[in-house]
Every structure is written in structure tokens, then in C-alpha cells.
């Protein structure tokens, strides 16, 4: 019998085999860290959730000031007619925030999701937050006088 145990034990203890299975050992040793997204992904997710909440508030202000015609999305407008604008926006924005939270967690496993969330954050800012901010808070100053 070879020195240090049988042949199977010797081959299993080589550096080659340790390196080959190291990723599996690391994954099993810390499963929570493998599930948590990077700080940058969390920041993007929080920003996108904040934009969702801001859009809900700004949309509510806009509808209270200008009526349901101010909503540009015809499907959303019809839901607001049927159920009221506050319940519709509450359900819609809550669902959107849950989806963003799920995407933030998925981004820990799929790196391309971070890029998609970044693009969506920029798109959402320029197509929802900026227009409502302009209509509600900037444009009225130009109409005075």
C-alpha cells in the first residue's frame, strides 16, 4: 500500500483536484453571499424603486390637478376609470416595486440584469419623472405673467 493511505485518497488530495472543486466548495460554504447582489446593483434597485414611488406620487398630483386625461397610458387610464386612480396606482406601483426587488436579487446570478436595470432606470427617469416634474412644477412658472 502506498505511503499516506490508499491510491484513491492520494489522488483526491492533490492540488489539481482541490482547485477543480474549489468553486463548488466556496458556493456551498457561503450560500447567502452567493445570493446577495453587489452594492451597485442594490443602489440601482433602490433608485428604480424610488422612481416608481415618485411616479406614483407625481401621477396622483397630476390627476388631481388635471383629471384622468393627464394620464398618457390608455390602459392605465381605463383601470383608473374602473377602480379609481389611487387604488390603481397603489397596486400598480406596489407590484412594480416587488418586480424591481426580484430583479435586484436575480442580478446576483445574472450579470446582464444589472445592465438592463441601469438602462430601465435612465429610461424611467427621462420618460416619467422628468415630464411630470416639468408639467407640475416648472411649466406653471412660465404661464404666470
C-alpha positions as CSV (number, residue, x, y, z in Angstrom):
1,X,0.0,0.0,0.0
2,X,1.4,3.5,-0.9
3,X,2.7,5.7,1.8
4,X,0.0,8.1,3.3
5,X,-3.1,6.0,2.6
6,X,-4.6,4.2,-0.4
7,X,-4.2,5.4,-4.0
8,X,-7.7,6.9,-4.1
9,X,-7.0,9.1,-1.1
10,X,-3.7,10.3,-2.6
11,X,-5.3,11.3,-5.9
12,X,-8.1,13.1,-4.1
13,X,-5.8,15.2,-2.0
14,X,-3.8,16.6,-4.9
15,X,-3.8,20.4,-5.6
16,X,-5.3,19.8,-9.0
17,X,-8.5,18.2,-7.6
18,X,-8.8,20.9,-4.9
19,X,-8.7,23.6,-7.4
20,X,-11.1,21.9,-9.7
21,X,-13.8,21.7,-7.0
22,X,-12.9,24.9,-5.1
23,X,-15.8,26.9,-6.7
24,X,-18.3,24.2,-5.5
25,X,-16.8,24.3,-2.0
26,X,-16.9,28.1,-1.9
27,X,-20.5,28.1,-3.1
28,X,-21.6,25.6,-0.5
29,X,-19.6,27.2,2.3
30,X,-21.4,30.6,1.9
31,X,-24.8,30.2,0.2
32,X,-26.1,33.6,1.5
33,X,-23.3,35.6,0.0
34,X,-23.9,33.9,-3.4
35,X,-27.5,35.1,-3.3
36,X,-26.8,38.7,-2.3
37,X,-26.4,41.2,-5.1
38,X,-23.4,43.6,-5.3
39,X,-23.8,47.0,-3.7
40,X,-24.0,48.7,-7.1
41,X,-27.0,46.5,-8.0
42,X,-28.7,47.3,-4.7
43,X,-28.2,51.0,-5.4
44,X,-29.7,50.8,-8.8
45,X,-32.6,48.8,-7.5
46,X,-33.3,51.3,-4.7
47,X,-33.1,54.2,-7.2
48,X,-35.6,52.4,-9.5
49,X,-37.9,51.7,-6.6
50,X,-37.7,55.3,-5.6
51,X,-38.6,56.4,-9.1
52,X,-41.6,54.1,-9.1
53,X,-42.8,55.7,-5.8
54,X,-42.1,59.2,-7.1
55,X,-44.0,58.4,-10.3
56,X,-47.0,57.2,-8.3
57,X,-47.0,60.4,-6.2
58,X,-46.4,62.7,-9.2
59,X,-49.2,60.9,-11.2
60,X,-51.6,61.3,-8.3
61,X,-50.8,65.0,-8.1
62,X,-51.2,65.4,-11.9
63,X,-54.5,63.6,-12.0
64,X,-55.9,65.6,-9.0
65,X,-54.9,68.8,-10.8
66,X,-55.7,68.0,-14.4
67,X,-58.1,65.0,-14.3
68,X,-57.7,61.5,-15.7
69,X,-56.9,62.9,-19.2
70,X,-53.5,63.7,-17.8
71,X,-52.6,60.0,-17.8
72,X,-50.9,59.1,-21.0
73,X,-51.2,55.4,-20.8
74,X,-54.7,54.4,-22.1
75,X,-54.8,51.0,-20.4
76,X,-53.8,52.6,-17.1
77,X,-56.4,55.4,-17.6
78,X,-59.1,52.8,-18.2
79,X,-58.1,51.0,-15.0
80,X,-58.3,54.3,-13.2
81,X,-61.8,54.9,-14.5
82,X,-62.9,51.5,-13.4
83,X,-61.3,51.3,-9.9
84,X,-60.2,54.9,-9.1
85,X,-56.7,56.4,-9.6
86,X,-55.4,55.9,-6.1
87,X,-56.2,52.1,-5.8
88,X,-54.9,51.6,-9.3
89,X,-51.7,53.4,-8.7
90,X,-51.1,51.8,-5.4
91,X,-51.5,48.3,-6.8
92,X,-49.5,49.1,-9.9
93,X,-46.6,50.8,-8.1
94,X,-46.5,48.1,-5.4
95,X,-46.3,45.4,-8.0
96,X,-43.6,47.3,-9.8
97,X,-41.5,47.7,-6.6
98,X,-41.8,44.0,-5.9
99,X,-40.7,43.2,-9.5
100,X,-37.7,45.6,-9.1
101,X,-36.8,43.8,-5.8
102,X,-37.0,40.5,-7.6
103,X,-34.8,41.8,-10.4
104,X,-32.3,43.1,-7.9
105,X,-32.0,39.6,-6.3
106,X,-31.8,38.0,-9.8
107,X,-29.0,40.3,-10.8
108,X,-26.7,38.5,-8.3
109,X,-26.9,35.4,-10.6
110,X,-27.3,37.0,-14.0
111,X,-24.9,40.0,-14.6
112,X,-26.9,41.3,-17.6
113,X,-29.8,42.1,-15.4
114,X,-27.8,44.9,-13.8
115,X,-27.3,46.5,-17.2
116,X,-31.0,46.1,-18.0
117,X,-31.9,47.7,-14.7
118,X,-29.5,50.6,-15.3
119,X,-31.0,51.2,-18.7
120,X,-34.5,51.0,-17.3
121,X,-33.7,53.4,-14.5
122,X,-32.4,56.0,-17.0
123,X,-35.4,55.4,-19.4
124,X,-37.8,55.7,-16.5
125,X,-36.2,58.9,-15.2
126,X,-36.5,60.6,-18.6
127,X,-39.9,59.3,-19.6
128,X,-41.8,59.5,-16.3
129,X,-40.1,61.6,-13.7
130,X,-38.8,64.5,-15.8
131,X,-42.1,65.1,-17.8
132,X,-44.3,65.0,-14.6
133,X,-41.8,67.3,-12.8
134,X,-41.9,69.7,-15.7
135,X,-45.7,69.7,-16.1
136,X,-46.4,70.1,-12.4
137,X,-43.6,72.3,-11.1
138,X,-41.7,74.1,-13.9
139,X,-44.3,74.8,-16.6
140,X,-46.7,76.8,-14.3
141,X,-43.9,79.4,-13.7
142,X,-43.8,80.1,-17.4
143,X,-47.5,80.6,-17.6
144,X,-47.5,83.4,-15.0
145,X,-47.2,86.9,-16.4
